[in-house]
């Protein structure tokens, strides 16, 4: 199991989408956005279901956030939890 903790600034619009699953066409919500770390690395963040809905409601471009997640095989961070900070970076 891998875990990562990141602090960065949201630099893209939060893209909200629905993904149709294979099990009786259940709709699953999905978001994706990019953050820029202090060392200028750019990381793609994704989240699903209730967490995706919460991100879409609460997060905006230019916000500073702390992220806890997992790195998947594509190098994206699958969000598990987030906290918003004041713009300090």
N, CA, C and O atoms as a CHARMM CRD file, in Angstrom:
* protein
*
  356
    1    1 UNK  N      0.84800  -1.18200   0.00000 PROA 1      0.00000
    2    1 UNK  CA     0.00000   0.00000   0.00000 PROA 1      0.00000
    3    1 UNK  C      0.89000   1.24100   0.00000 PROA 1      0.00000
    4    1 UNK  O      1.87300   1.30400   0.73900 PROA 1      0.00000
    5    2 UNK  N      0.54800   2.22000  -0.82400 PROA 2      0.00000
    6    2 UNK  CA     1.30900   3.45900  -0.82400 PROA 2      0.00000
    7    2 UNK  C      0.43000   4.60100  -0.34000 PROA 2      0.00000
    8    2 UNK  O     -0.78600   4.58900  -0.53300 PROA 2      0.00000
    9    3 UNK  N      1.04600   5.56700   0.27700 PROA 3      0.00000
   10    3 UNK  CA     0.36000   6.78100   0.74800 PROA 3      0.00000
   11    3 UNK  C      1.21200   7.96300   0.34600 PROA 3      0.00000
   12    3 UNK  O      2.44000   7.88800   0.34100 PROA 3      0.00000
   13    4 UNK  N      0.55200   9.05500   0.01000 PROA 4      0.00000
   14    4 UNK  CA     1.28900  10.28100  -0.23900 PROA 4      0.00000
   15    4 UNK  C      0.55000  11.44000   0.41500 PROA 4      0.00000
   16    4 UNK  O     -0.67400  11.42500   0.55000 PROA 4      0.00000
   17    5 UNK  N      1.31100  12.42700   0.81100 PROA 5      0.00000
   18    5 UNK  CA     0.78300  13.65000   1.40600 PROA 5      0.00000
   19    5 UNK  C      1.39500  14.80400   0.63700 PROA 5      0.00000
   20    5 UNK  O      2.61800  14.91100   0.54200 PROA 5      0.00000
   21    6 UNK  N      0.55100  15.67000   0.08600 PROA 6      0.00000
   22    6 UNK  CA     1.01800  16.76700  -0.74300 PROA 6      0.00000
   23    6 UNK  C      0.37200  18.07700  -0.30300 PROA 6      0.00000
   24    6 UNK  O     -0.75500  18.09500   0.19300 PROA 6      0.00000
   25    7 UNK  N      1.10000  19.16100  -0.49000 PROA 7      0.00000
   26    7 UNK  CA     0.54900  20.49900  -0.30400 PROA 7      0.00000
   27    7 UNK  C      0.78100  21.23100  -1.61100 PROA 7      0.00000
   28    7 UNK  O      1.90800  21.28400  -2.10400 PROA 7      0.00000
   29    8 UNK  N     -0.27600  21.79300  -2.17400 PROA 8      0.00000
   30    8 UNK  CA    -0.12700  22.49300  -3.42800 PROA 8      0.00000
   31    8 UNK  C     -1.27000  23.43200  -3.71100 PROA 8      0.00000
   32    8 UNK  O     -2.25100  23.50300  -2.97100 PROA 8      0.00000
   33    9 UNK  N     -1.11500  24.14800  -4.80400 PROA 9      0.00000
   34    9 UNK  CA    -2.10400  25.12300  -5.24200 PROA 9      0.00000
   35    9 UNK  C     -2.85000  24.55800  -6.44900 PROA 9      0.00000
   36    9 UNK  O     -2.22700  24.06600  -7.39000 PROA 9      0.00000
   37   10 UNK  N     -4.16800  24.62400  -6.42600 PROA 10     0.00000
   38   10 UNK  CA    -4.97200  24.15200  -7.55100 PROA 10     0.00000
   39   10 UNK  C     -4.75700  25.11100  -8.71900 PROA 10     0.00000
   40   10 UNK  O     -5.00100  26.31100  -8.60300 PROA 10     0.00000
   41   11 UNK  N     -4.29400  24.56400  -9.84900 PROA 11     0.00000
   42   11 UNK  CA    -3.97100  25.42800 -10.99200 PROA 11     0.00000
   43   11 UNK  C     -4.90100  25.21100 -12.18100 PROA 11     0.00000
   44   11 UNK  O     -4.74500  25.86900 -13.20900 PROA 11     0.00000
   45   12 UNK  N     -5.85600  24.30900 -12.06100 PROA 12     0.00000
   46   12 UNK  CA    -6.77300  24.06200 -13.16800 PROA 12     0.00000
   47   12 UNK  C     -8.21300  24.11400 -12.67300 PROA 12     0.00000
   48   12 UNK  O     -8.48900  24.05200 -11.47500 PROA 12     0.00000
   49   13 UNK  N     -9.09900  24.22600 -13.61900 PROA 13     0.00000
   50   13 UNK  CA   -10.52000  24.13300 -13.29700 PROA 13     0.00000
   51   13 UNK  C    -10.80300  22.70200 -12.83900 PROA 13     0.00000
   52   13 UNK  O    -10.19400  21.75800 -13.34200 PROA 13     0.00000
   53   14 UNK  N    -11.71400  22.54100 -11.89600 PROA 14     0.00000
   54   14 UNK  CA   -12.06000  21.20100 -11.41900 PROA 14     0.00000
   55   14 UNK  C    -13.07000  20.60300 -12.38500 PROA 14     0.00000
   56   14 UNK  O    -14.19200  21.09300 -12.51500 PROA 14     0.00000
   57   15 UNK  N    -12.65800  19.54700 -13.05300 PROA 15     0.00000
   58   15 UNK  CA   -13.48300  18.90800 -14.07700 PROA 15     0.00000
   59   15 UNK  C    -14.32200  17.80700 -13.42600 PROA 15     0.00000
   60   15 UNK  O    -13.78700  16.86200 -12.84600 PROA 15     0.00000
   61   16 UNK  N    -15.63100  17.94500 -13.53200 PROA 16     0.00000
   62   16 UNK  CA   -16.56900  16.97700 -12.95400 PROA 16     0.00000
   63   16 UNK  C    -17.18000  16.16400 -14.08500 PROA 16     0.00000
   64   16 UNK  O    -17.56000  16.71000 -15.12100 PROA 16     0.00000
   65   17 UNK  N    -17.27200  14.85600 -13.87900 PROA 17     0.00000
   66   17 UNK  CA   -17.79700  13.96700 -14.91200 PROA 17     0.00000
   67   17 UNK  C    -18.51200  12.79000 -14.27600 PROA 17     0.00000
   68   17 UNK  O    -18.38900  12.54800 -13.07500 PROA 17     0.00000
   69   18 UNK  N    -19.25700  12.06400 -15.08600 PROA 18     0.00000
   70   18 UNK  CA   -19.83300  10.79600 -14.66100 PROA 18     0.00000
   71   18 UNK  C    -19.19800   9.68400 -15.46600 PROA 18     0.00000
   72   18 UNK  O    -18.99400   9.81200 -16.67300 PROA 18     0.00000
   73   19 UNK  N    -18.88700   8.58500 -14.78700 PROA 19     0.00000
   74   19 UNK  CA   -18.34500   7.40200 -15.42900 PROA 19     0.00000
   75   19 UNK  C    -19.38600   6.30700 -15.27600 PROA 19     0.00000
   76   19 UNK  O    -19.89200   6.07500 -14.17800 PROA 19     0.00000
   77   20 UNK  N    -19.70300   5.63900 -16.36200 PROA 20     0.00000
   78   20 UNK  CA   -20.68800   4.55800 -16.28900 PROA 20     0.00000
   79   20 UNK  C    -19.94600   3.27400 -15.95700 PROA 20     0.00000
   80   20 UNK  O    -19.04800   2.85500 -16.68700 PROA 20     0.00000
   81   21 UNK  N    -20.32900   2.65600 -14.85100 PROA 21     0.00000
   82   21 UNK  CA   -19.64100   1.42400 -14.42400 PROA 21     0.00000
   83   21 UNK  C    -20.22200   0.22500 -15.15100 PROA 21     0.00000
   84   21 UNK  O    -21.26300   0.32600 -15.80000 PROA 21     0.00000
   85   22 UNK  N    -19.55800  -0.88800 -15.04300 PROA 22     0.00000
   86   22 UNK  CA   -19.98200  -2.11600 -15.70400 PROA 22     0.00000
   87   22 UNK  C    -21.13400  -2.81700 -14.99800 PROA 22     0.00000
   88   22 UNK  O    -21.79300  -3.66600 -15.59900 PROA 22     0.00000
   89   23 UNK  N    -21.38900  -2.48600 -13.75100 PROA 23     0.00000
   90   23 UNK  CA   -22.42100  -3.18200 -12.97200 PROA 23     0.00000
   91   23 UNK  C    -23.75300  -2.46400 -13.10700 PROA 23     0.00000
   92   23 UNK  O    -24.04500  -1.53100 -12.35900 PROA 23     0.00000
   93   24 UNK  N    -24.55600  -2.90000 -14.06100 PROA 24     0.00000
   94   24 UNK  CA   -25.91400  -2.38000 -14.27300 PROA 24     0.00000
   95   24 UNK  C    -25.94500  -0.87500 -14.49700 PROA 24     0.00000
   96   24 UNK  O    -26.85800  -0.19400 -14.03000 PROA 24     0.00000
   97   25 UNK  N    -24.96600  -0.36000 -15.20000 PROA 25     0.00000
   98   25 UNK  CA   -24.86100   1.05300 -15.58800 PROA 25     0.00000
   99   25 UNK  C    -25.05800   2.04500 -14.44300 PROA 25     0.00000
  100   25 UNK  O    -25.76100   3.04300 -14.59600 PROA 25     0.00000
  101   26 UNK  N    -24.44100   1.76800 -13.30200 PROA 26     0.00000
  102   26 UNK  CA   -24.45000   2.73600 -12.20300 PROA 26     0.00000
  103   26 UNK  C    -23.58800   3.92300 -12.59900 PROA 26     0.00000
  104   26 UNK  O    -22.48700   3.75200 -13.12300 PROA 26     0.00000
  105   27 UNK  N    -24.08800   5.11700 -12.34900 PROA 27     0.00000
  106   27 UNK  CA   -23.28300   6.30000 -12.62700 PROA 27     0.00000
  107   27 UNK  C    -22.40100   6.58900 -11.43100 PROA 27     0.00000
  108   27 UNK  O    -22.85700   6.57500 -10.28800 PROA 27     0.00000
  109   28 UNK  N    -21.14900   6.84800 -11.70100 PROA 28     0.00000
  110   28 UNK  CA   -20.18700   7.16700 -10.65800 PROA 28     0.00000
  111   28 UNK  C    -19.62800   8.55400 -10.97100 PROA 28     0.00000
  112   28 UNK  O    -19.18400   8.81100 -12.08900 PROA 28     0.00000
  113   29 UNK  N    -19.65300   9.43800  -9.98600 PROA 29     0.00000
  114   29 UNK  CA   -19.09000  10.77000 -10.22400 PROA 29     0.00000
  115   29 UNK  C    -17.56900  10.71600 -10.09400 PROA 29     0.00000
  116   29 UNK  O    -17.01800   9.93600  -9.31800 PROA 29     0.00000
  117   30 UNK  N    -16.91300  11.56600 -10.87500 PROA 30     0.00000
  118   30 UNK  CA   -15.45200  11.60000 -10.90800 PROA 30     0.00000
  119   30 UNK  C    -15.01800  13.04500 -11.13300 PROA 30     0.00000
  120   30 UNK  O    -15.62100  13.76400 -11.93000 PROA 30     0.00000
  121   31 UNK  N    -13.97700  13.46400 -10.43400 PROA 31     0.00000
  122   31 UNK  CA   -13.38800  14.77700 -10.67900 PROA 31     0.00000
  123   31 UNK  C    -11.91100  14.59600 -10.98900 PROA 31     0.00000
  124   31 UNK  O    -11.29100  13.59400 -10.63300 PROA 31     0.00000
  125   32 UNK  N    -11.37800  15.58900 -11.65700 PROA 32     0.00000
  126   32 UNK  CA    -9.92900  15.64300 -11.84900 PROA 32     0.00000
  127   32 UNK  C     -9.51000  17.10400 -11.89100 PROA 32     0.00000
  128   32 UNK  O    -10.22100  17.96500 -12.40900 PROA 32     0.00000
  129   33 UNK  N     -8.33900  17.35300 -11.33200 PROA 33     0.00000
  130   33 UNK  CA    -7.75300  18.68300 -11.37600 PROA 33     0.00000
  131   33 UNK  C     -6.25800  18.54600 -11.15700 PROA 33     0.00000
  132   33 UNK  O     -5.76500  17.47800 -10.79400 PROA 33     0.00000
  133   34 UNK  N     -5.54300  19.63800 -11.38100 PROA 34     0.00000
  134   34 UNK  CA    -4.09200  19.62800 -11.24300 PROA 34     0.00000
  135   34 UNK  C     -3.67600  20.58000 -10.12900 PROA 34     0.00000
  136   34 UNK  O     -4.26600  21.64500  -9.94700 PROA 34     0.00000
  137   35 UNK  N     -2.65000  20.17600  -9.39000 PROA 35     0.00000
  138   35 UNK  CA    -2.06300  21.05900  -8.38100 PROA 35     0.00000
  139   35 UNK  C     -0.59500  21.28200  -8.71700 PROA 35     0.00000
  140   35 UNK  O      0.05900  20.44100  -9.33400 PROA 35     0.00000
  141   36 UNK  N     -0.10300  22.43200  -8.29600 PROA 36     0.00000
  142   36 UNK  CA     1.31300  22.76000  -8.46900 PROA 36     0.00000
  143   36 UNK  C      1.94900  22.79600  -7.09500 PROA 36     0.00000
  144   36 UNK  O      1.48500  23.50800  -6.20400 PROA 36     0.00000
  145   37 UNK  N      3.00900  22.02700  -6.92400 PROA 37     0.00000
  146   37 UNK  CA     3.72800  21.97100  -5.66500 PROA 37     0.00000
  147   37 UNK  C      4.71200  23.13200  -5.57900 PROA 37     0.00000
  148   37 UNK  O      4.95900  23.82300  -6.56700 PROA 37     0.00000
  149   38 UNK  N      5.26400  23.33700  -4.40000 PROA 38     0.00000
  150   38 UNK  CA     6.21800  24.43600  -4.19500 PROA 38     0.00000
  151   38 UNK  C      7.46400  24.28800  -5.06500 PROA 38     0.00000
  152   38 UNK  O      8.08000  25.28500  -5.44200 PROA 38     0.00000
  153   39 UNK  N      7.83900  23.04600  -5.38400 PROA 39     0.00000
  154   39 UNK  CA     9.01000  22.80900  -6.24300 PROA 39     0.00000
  155   39 UNK  C      8.65100  22.84900  -7.73400 PROA 39     0.00000
  156   39 UNK  O      9.44900  22.44500  -8.57900 PROA 39     0.00000
  157   40 UNK  N      7.44100  23.34200  -8.05000 PROA 40     0.00000
  158   40 UNK  CA     6.93300  23.51900  -9.41100 PROA 40     0.00000
  159   40 UNK  C      6.52600  22.23400 -10.13000 PROA 40     0.00000
  160   40 UNK  O      6.20200  22.28800 -11.31600 PROA 40     0.00000
  161   41 UNK  N      6.52900  21.08800  -9.46200 PROA 41     0.00000
  162   41 UNK  CA     5.97400  19.87300 -10.05500 PROA 41     0.00000
  163   41 UNK  C      4.46300  20.01900 -10.14800 PROA 41     0.00000
  164   41 UNK  O      3.83100  20.61600  -9.27700 PROA 41     0.00000
  165   42 UNK  N      3.89200  19.46600 -11.21400 PROA 42     0.00000
  166   42 UNK  CA     2.44600  19.49300 -11.40500 PROA 42     0.00000
  167   42 UNK  C      1.92300  18.06700 -11.29800 PROA 42     0.00000
  168   42 UNK  O      2.42800  17.16000 -11.95900 PROA 42     0.00000
  169   43 UNK  N      0.90900  17.87700 -10.46100 PROA 43     0.00000
  170   43 UNK  CA     0.36900  16.55700 -10.16000 PROA 43     0.00000
  171   43 UNK  C     -1.12000  16.52300 -10.51000 PROA 43     0.00000
  172   43 UNK  O     -1.86400  17.45200 -10.19400 PROA 43     0.00000
  173   44 UNK  N     -1.54200  15.44100 -11.16400 PROA 44     0.00000
  174   44 UNK  CA    -2.96400  15.25100 -11.47100 PROA 44     0.00000
  175   44 UNK  C     -3.63700  14.55800 -10.28500 PROA 44     0.00000
  176   44 UNK  O     -3.15600  13.53800  -9.79100 PROA 44     0.00000
  177   45 UNK  N     -4.75600  15.12700  -9.84100 PROA 45     0.00000
  178   45 UNK  CA    -5.51500  14.59300  -8.71800 PROA 45     0.00000
  179   45 UNK  C     -6.86100  14.10300  -9.24400 PROA 45     0.00000
  180   45 UNK  O     -7.50900  14.78900 -10.03400 PROA 45     0.00000
  181   46 UNK  N     -7.28300  12.91000  -8.80300 PROA 46     0.00000
  182   46 UNK  CA    -8.59800  12.38700  -9.17000 PROA 46     0.00000
  183   46 UNK  C     -9.31200  11.90600  -7.91400 PROA 46     0.00000
  184   46 UNK  O     -8.67900  11.52900  -6.92800 PROA 46     0.00000
  185   47 UNK  N    -10.63600  11.92400  -7.96700 PROA 47     0.00000
  186   47 UNK  CA   -11.45200  11.41700  -6.85800 PROA 47     0.00000
  187   47 UNK  C    -12.76600  10.89700  -7.41600 PROA 47     0.00000
  188   47 UNK  O    -13.19000  11.29300  -8.50100 PROA 47     0.00000
  189   48 UNK  N    -13.40500  10.01300  -6.67200 PROA 48     0.00000
  190   48 UNK  CA   -14.63600   9.37200  -7.11500 PROA 48     0.00000
  191   48 UNK  C    -15.74400   9.50000  -6.07000 PROA 48     0.00000
  192   48 UNK  O    -15.49700   9.72300  -4.88500 PROA 48     0.00000
  193   49 UNK  N    -16.96100   9.35000  -6.55600 PROA 49     0.00000
  194   49 UNK  CA   -18.17600   9.25800  -5.74400 PROA 49     0.00000
  195   49 UNK  C    -18.37100  10.43500  -4.79200 PROA 49     0.00000
  196   49 UNK  O    -18.26600  11.58700  -5.21200 PROA 49     0.00000
  197   50 UNK  N    -18.65300  10.16500  -3.52200 PROA 50     0.00000
  198   50 UNK  CA   -18.97300  11.22300  -2.56700 PROA 50     0.00000
  199   50 UNK  C    -17.82700  12.22100  -2.39900 PROA 50     0.00000
  200   50 UNK  O    -18.05800  13.42200  -2.25800 PROA 50     0.00000
  201   51 UNK  N    -16.61300  11.72500  -2.41500 PROA 51     0.00000
  202   51 UNK  CA   -15.46000  12.61900  -2.28700 PROA 51     0.00000
  203   51 UNK  C    -15.34200  13.54300  -3.50400 PROA 51     0.00000
  204   51 UNK  O    -14.96200  14.70600  -3.37100 PROA 51     0.00000
  205   52 UNK  N    -15.66600  13.02800  -4.67300 PROA 52     0.00000
  206   52 UNK  CA   -15.66800  13.86300  -5.88200 PROA 52     0.00000
  207   52 UNK  C    -16.72800  14.95600  -5.76600 PROA 52     0.00000
  208   52 UNK  O    -16.47800  16.10800  -6.12100 PROA 52     0.00000
  209   53 UNK  N    -17.89200  14.60000  -5.27700 PROA 53     0.00000
  210   53 UNK  CA   -18.96000  15.58900  -5.09200 PROA 53     0.00000
  211   53 UNK  C    -18.53200  16.67100  -4.10500 PROA 53     0.00000
  212   53 UNK  O    -18.77400  17.85600  -4.33100 PROA 53     0.00000
  213   54 UNK  N    -17.89300  16.25500  -3.00500 PROA 54     0.00000
  214   54 UNK  CA   -17.43700  17.21100  -1.99100 PROA 54     0.00000
  215   54 UNK  C    -16.37500  18.15000  -2.57000 PROA 54     0.00000
  216   54 UNK  O    -16.41100  19.35400  -2.31500 PROA 54     0.00000
  217   55 UNK  N    -15.44300  17.61400  -3.33700 PROA 55     0.00000
  218   55 UNK  CA   -14.41000  18.44100  -3.97000 PROA 55     0.00000
  219   55 UNK  C    -15.03600  19.46500  -4.89800 PROA 55     0.00000
  220   55 UNK  O    -14.65500  20.63500  -4.89100 PROA 55     0.00000
  221   56 UNK  N    -15.99700  19.02300  -5.69700 PROA 56     0.00000
  222   56 UNK  CA   -16.62200  19.92800  -6.66200 PROA 56     0.00000
  223   56 UNK  C    -17.36300  21.06000  -5.95600 PROA 56     0.00000
  224   56 UNK  O    -17.37500  22.19200  -6.44100 PROA 56     0.00000
  225   57 UNK  N    -17.97600  20.76400  -4.82200 PROA 57     0.00000
  226   57 UNK  CA   -18.70600  21.78300  -4.05900 PROA 57     0.00000
  227   57 UNK  C    -17.77400  22.74500  -3.33300 PROA 57     0.00000
  228   57 UNK  O    -18.06000  23.94000  -3.26000 PROA 57     0.00000
  229   58 UNK  N    -16.66000  22.24200  -2.79400 PROA 58     0.00000
  230   58 UNK  CA   -15.85700  23.02500  -1.86000 PROA 58     0.00000
  231   58 UNK  C    -14.56700  23.62200  -2.41100 PROA 58     0.00000
  232   58 UNK  O    -14.05900  24.59600  -1.85400 PROA 58     0.00000
  233   59 UNK  N    -14.02800  23.06400  -3.48700 PROA 59     0.00000
  234   59 UNK  CA   -12.72500  23.52500  -3.96800 PROA 59     0.00000
  235   59 UNK  C    -12.85400  24.46300  -5.16100 PROA 59     0.00000
  236   59 UNK  O    -13.79000  24.36100  -5.95500 PROA 59     0.00000
  237   60 UNK  N    -11.89400  25.37700  -5.27000 PROA 60     0.00000
  238   60 UNK  CA   -11.84500  26.30800  -6.38000 PROA 60     0.00000
  239   60 UNK  C    -10.39900  26.45500  -6.84700 PROA 60     0.00000
  240   60 UNK  O     -9.45200  26.18400  -6.10900 PROA 60     0.00000
  241   61 UNK  N    -10.26700  26.88900  -8.08700 PROA 61     0.00000
  242   61 UNK  CA    -8.94300  27.16100  -8.64300 PROA 61     0.00000
  243   61 UNK  C     -8.25400  28.21700  -7.78300 PROA 61     0.00000
  244   61 UNK  O     -8.90500  29.12500  -7.26500 PROA 61     0.00000
  245   62 UNK  N     -6.93700  28.09600  -7.63400 PROA 62     0.00000
  246   62 UNK  CA    -6.07500  29.00000  -6.86600 PROA 62     0.00000
  247   62 UNK  C     -6.06900  28.71800  -5.35800 PROA 62     0.00000
  248   62 UNK  O     -5.33500  29.38100  -4.62500 PROA 62     0.00000
  249   63 UNK  N     -6.85600  27.76400  -4.87900 PROA 63     0.00000
  250   63 UNK  CA    -6.82400  27.42500  -3.45200 PROA 63     0.00000
  251   63 UNK  C     -5.60300  26.57700  -3.13800 PROA 63     0.00000
  252   63 UNK  O     -5.13300  25.80700  -3.97600 PROA 63     0.00000
  253   64 UNK  N     -5.09300  26.72700  -1.91500 PROA 64     0.00000
  254   64 UNK  CA    -4.00500  25.89500  -1.40900 PROA 64     0.00000
  255   64 UNK  C     -4.64500  24.76600  -0.60900 PROA 64     0.00000
  256   64 UNK  O     -5.47600  25.00800   0.26700 PROA 64     0.00000
  257   65 UNK  N     -4.24900  23.52600  -0.91800 PROA 65     0.00000
  258   65 UNK  CA    -4.83900  22.38200  -0.22500 PROA 65     0.00000
  259   65 UNK  C     -3.75800  21.39100   0.21000 PROA 65     0.00000
  260   65 UNK  O     -2.67300  21.31600  -0.36800 PROA 65     0.00000
  261   66 UNK  N     -4.10300  20.64200   1.24500 PROA 66     0.00000
  262   66 UNK  CA    -3.30200  19.49500   1.68500 PROA 66     0.00000
  263   66 UNK  C     -4.05800  18.25900   1.22500 PROA 66     0.00000
  264   66 UNK  O     -5.26800  18.15000   1.42500 PROA 66     0.00000
  265   67 UNK  N     -3.34300  17.33700   0.61000 PROA 67     0.00000
  266   67 UNK  CA    -3.96300  16.14200   0.05000 PROA 67     0.00000
  267   67 UNK  C     -3.34100  14.89300   0.65200 PROA 67     0.00000
  268   67 UNK  O     -2.12400  14.79400   0.80600 PROA 67     0.00000
  269   68 UNK  N     -4.20600  13.94200   0.99000 PROA 68     0.00000
  270   68 UNK  CA    -3.76500  12.60000   1.35000 PROA 68     0.00000
  271   68 UNK  C     -4.34300  11.66900   0.29800 PROA 68     0.00000
  272   68 UNK  O     -5.53600  11.72700   0.00000 PROA 68     0.00000
  273   69 UNK  N     -3.50100  10.81200  -0.26500 PROA 69     0.00000
  274   69 UNK  CA    -4.00100   9.92600  -1.30100 PROA 69     0.00000
  275   69 UNK  C     -3.05400   8.79200  -1.60600 PROA 69     0.00000
  276   69 UNK  O     -2.11300   8.51900  -0.86000 PROA 69     0.00000
  277   70 UNK  N     -3.32500   8.13100  -2.73100 PROA 70     0.00000
  278   70 UNK  CA    -2.51400   7.01700  -3.21900 PROA 70     0.00000
  279   70 UNK  C     -2.09200   7.31300  -4.64700 PROA 70     0.00000
  280   70 UNK  O     -2.86400   7.88700  -5.41500 PROA 70     0.00000
  281   71 UNK  N     -0.89700   6.93400  -5.00400 PROA 71     0.00000
  282   71 UNK  CA    -0.43200   7.09100  -6.38100 PROA 71     0.00000
  283   71 UNK  C     -0.82300   5.83400  -7.15100 PROA 71     0.00000
  284   71 UNK  O     -0.46200   4.72200  -6.76400 PROA 71     0.00000
  285   72 UNK  N     -1.56800   6.02100  -8.25300 PROA 72     0.00000
  286   72 UNK  CA    -1.98500   4.85600  -9.03800 PROA 72     0.00000
  287   72 UNK  C     -0.93900   4.52600 -10.10400 PROA 72     0.00000
  288   72 UNK  O      0.10600   5.17100 -10.17800 PROA 72     0.00000
  289   73 UNK  N     -1.22400   3.53700 -10.91200 PROA 73     0.00000
  290   73 UNK  CA    -0.25500   3.07500 -11.90700 PROA 73     0.00000
  291   73 UNK  C     -0.02100   4.08700 -13.02500 PROA 73     0.00000
  292   73 UNK  O      0.97200   3.98200 -13.74400 PROA 73     0.00000
  293   74 UNK  N     -0.90800   5.05700 -13.18500 PROA 74     0.00000
  294   74 UNK  CA    -0.73400   6.09500 -14.20500 PROA 74     0.00000
  295   74 UNK  C      0.00900   7.31500 -13.67500 PROA 74     0.00000
  296   74 UNK  O      0.23100   8.27600 -14.41100 PROA 74     0.00000
  297   75 UNK  N      0.39300   7.27900 -12.40000 PROA 75     0.00000
  298   75 UNK  CA     1.09300   8.40600 -11.79500 PROA 75     0.00000
  299   75 UNK  C      0.17300   9.49200 -11.27300 PROA 75     0.00000
  300   75 UNK  O      0.63400  10.56200 -10.87800 PROA 75     0.00000
  301   76 UNK  N     -1.12200   9.22600 -11.27000 PROA 76     0.00000
  302   76 UNK  CA    -2.09800  10.16900 -10.72700 PROA 76     0.00000
  303   76 UNK  C     -2.26300   9.90700  -9.23500 PROA 76     0.00000
  304   76 UNK  O     -1.99800   8.80300  -8.76100 PROA 76     0.00000
  305   77 UNK  N     -2.69600  10.91200  -8.50600 PROA 77     0.00000
  306   77 UNK  CA    -2.97000  10.73000  -7.08700 PROA 77     0.00000
  307   77 UNK  C     -4.47200  10.56000  -6.91000 PROA 77     0.00000
  308   77 UNK  O     -5.25200  11.44700  -7.25600 PROA 77     0.00000
  309   78 UNK  N     -4.87000   9.41300  -6.36700 PROA 78     0.00000
  310   78 UNK  CA    -6.27400   9.15300  -6.05000 PROA 78     0.00000
  311   78 UNK  C     -6.53700   9.70400  -4.65700 PROA 78     0.00000
  312   78 UNK  O     -6.01200   9.20500  -3.66200 PROA 78     0.00000
  313   79 UNK  N     -7.34700  10.72500  -4.61100 PROA 79     0.00000
  314   79 UNK  CA    -7.61500  11.46800  -3.39100 PROA 79     0.00000
  315   79 UNK  C     -8.35100  10.61400  -2.36600 PROA 79     0.00000
  316   79 UNK  O     -9.30800   9.91200  -2.69500 PROA 79     0.00000
  317   80 UNK  N     -7.88900  10.68400  -1.11400 PROA 80     0.00000
  318   80 UNK  CA    -8.57500  10.02500  -0.00400 PROA 80     0.00000
  319   80 UNK  C     -9.14000  11.04200   0.97300 PROA 80     0.00000
  320   80 UNK  O    -10.18300  10.81400   1.58600 PROA 80     0.00000
  321   81 UNK  N     -8.44300  12.17300   1.11700 PROA 81     0.00000
  322   81 UNK  CA    -8.87400  13.21700   2.03700 PROA 81     0.00000
  323   81 UNK  C     -8.16900  14.51700   1.65800 PROA 81     0.00000
  324   81 UNK  O     -7.06400  14.49900   1.11700 PROA 81     0.00000
  325   82 UNK  N     -8.82200  15.65000   1.94800 PROA 82     0.00000
  326   82 UNK  CA    -8.19100  16.94100   1.65600 PROA 82     0.00000
  327   82 UNK  C     -8.58200  17.96200   2.71600 PROA 82     0.00000
  328   82 UNK  O     -9.61500  17.84500   3.37300 PROA 82     0.00000
  329   83 UNK  N     -7.71900  18.97100   2.86100 PROA 83     0.00000
  330   83 UNK  CA    -7.95400  20.09400   3.76400 PROA 83     0.00000
  331   83 UNK  C     -7.55400  21.35700   3.04200 PROA 83     0.00000
  332   83 UNK  O     -6.52700  21.38500   2.36300 PROA 83     0.00000
  333   84 UNK  N     -8.34500  22.40200   3.17500 PROA 84     0.00000
  334   84 UNK  CA    -8.02900  23.69000   2.54400 PROA 84     0.00000
  335   84 UNK  C     -7.20300  24.54100   3.49000 PROA 84     0.00000
  336   84 UNK  O     -7.40500  24.52000   4.70400 PROA 84     0.00000
  337   85 UNK  N     -6.26500  25.29500   2.91500 PROA 85     0.00000
  338   85 UNK  CA    -5.42900  26.23300   3.66100 PROA 85     0.00000
  339   85 UNK  C     -5.64900  27.63700   3.12600 PROA 85     0.00000
  340   85 UNK  O     -6.25500  27.81600   2.06900 PROA 85     0.00000
  341   86 UNK  N     -5.17000  28.60900   3.83900 PROA 86     0.00000
  342   86 UNK  CA    -5.14800  29.96900   3.31600 PROA 86     0.00000
  343   86 UNK  C     -4.04500  30.03700   2.26400 PROA 86     0.00000
  344   86 UNK  O     -3.11300  29.23500   2.29600 PROA 86     0.00000
  345   87 UNK  N     -4.13800  30.97600   1.34100 PROA 87     0.00000
  346   87 UNK  CA    -3.13100  31.11500   0.28400 PROA 87     0.00000
  347   87 UNK  C     -1.81100  31.60700   0.86700 PROA 87     0.00000
  348   87 UNK  O     -1.61700  32.80500   1.07100 PROA 87     0.00000
  349   88 UNK  N     -0.90300  30.66100   1.13100 PROA 88     0.00000
  350   88 UNK  CA     0.38400  31.00600   1.74800 PROA 88     0.00000
  351   88 UNK  C      1.56600  30.63300   0.87500 PROA 88     0.00000
  352   88 UNK  O      2.68400  31.03600   1.19500 PROA 88     0.00000
  353   89 UNK  N      1.39100  29.88700  -0.20700 PROA 89     0.00000
  354   89 UNK  CA     2.53100  29.47600  -1.04500 PROA 89     0.00000
  355   89 UNK  C      2.88400  30.54600  -2.03000 PROA 89     0.00000
  356   89 UNK  O      3.81600  30.37900  -2.81700 PROA 89     0.00000
